[in-house]
Amino acid sequence: MRPKSFTILTFLLLFSAVAFTQSRQIQLRPDSRLSNSIKINQIELFPNPASDFIFVKIKDSNLSDVKIELRSMIGNRLTIDIEKVGINQYRIPLKNFATGYYFVVVKDEFSRFNKAYKILKK
């Protein structure tokens, strides 16, 4: 095959695979036997905007070893002293940081959970 025809064939295969996956609709029905065992990681950050502290609350979680990071808007990791204030509740001090937007990254390596939340420090 020529390189041009190979490129066109590759594009058509990828396009058809994407179209096939988008056209399939999966409907999940709640199963009473499984509803108690399924956990969704609900993470709340408050207050937002914050001035001195921000609280992270994790509910309905299957996370085992939670790590929380604070990152600048360009992705630099900032040093913070996280205080655990309750079961799955943490307090992050923001008092010594400049006004602006930051990312709070909540991650767990065991379950491969990794999510960033944008906050405003005023």
Stockholm file with secondary structure:
# STOCKHOLM 1.0

chainA/1-122         MRPKSFTILTFLLLFSAVAFTQSRQIQLRPDSRLSNSIKINQIELFPNPASDFIFVKIKDSNLSDVKIELRSMIGNRLTIDIEKVGINQYRIPLKNFATGYYFVVVKDEFSRFNKAYKILKK
#=GR chainA/1-122 SS CCHHHHHHHHHHHHHHHHHHHHHCCCCCCCCTTTTTTCCCCEEEEESSSBSSEEEEEEESCCCSSCEEEEEETTCCEECCCCEEEETTEEEEECTTSCSEEEEEEEEETTTTEEEEEEEEEC
#=GC SS_cons         CCHHHHHHHHHHHHHHHHHHHHHCCCCCCCCTTTTTTCCCCEEEEESSSBSSEEEEEEESCCCSSCEEEEEETTCCEECCCCEEEETTEEEEECTTSCSEEEEEEEEETTTTEEEEEEEEEC
//
